[in-house]
């Protein structure tokens, strides 16, 4: 979760202002607890050399085919796309 700073509660006892403040605080907490896709993608790695294999042989899968597809998927995530060579 990212660090956050919540504003002080509004002065007075206006229920609408208190409710708006609570809603804004909860939205700030929600946004801070969401993970960035870039961080998720960068957290994966593979010790296999990525291949151009992006087709999983569902009818007769092999361990090698699955490893190739997974390595290609991880490489694509890290490159931010199929046709790119690295993160930007």
Secondary structure, DSSP 8 states (H G I E B T S, - for coil): ----------SS--HHHHHHHHHHHHHHHHHHHS--HHHHHHT---SS---S-----STT--HHHHHHHHHHHHHHHHHTSTT-SS--
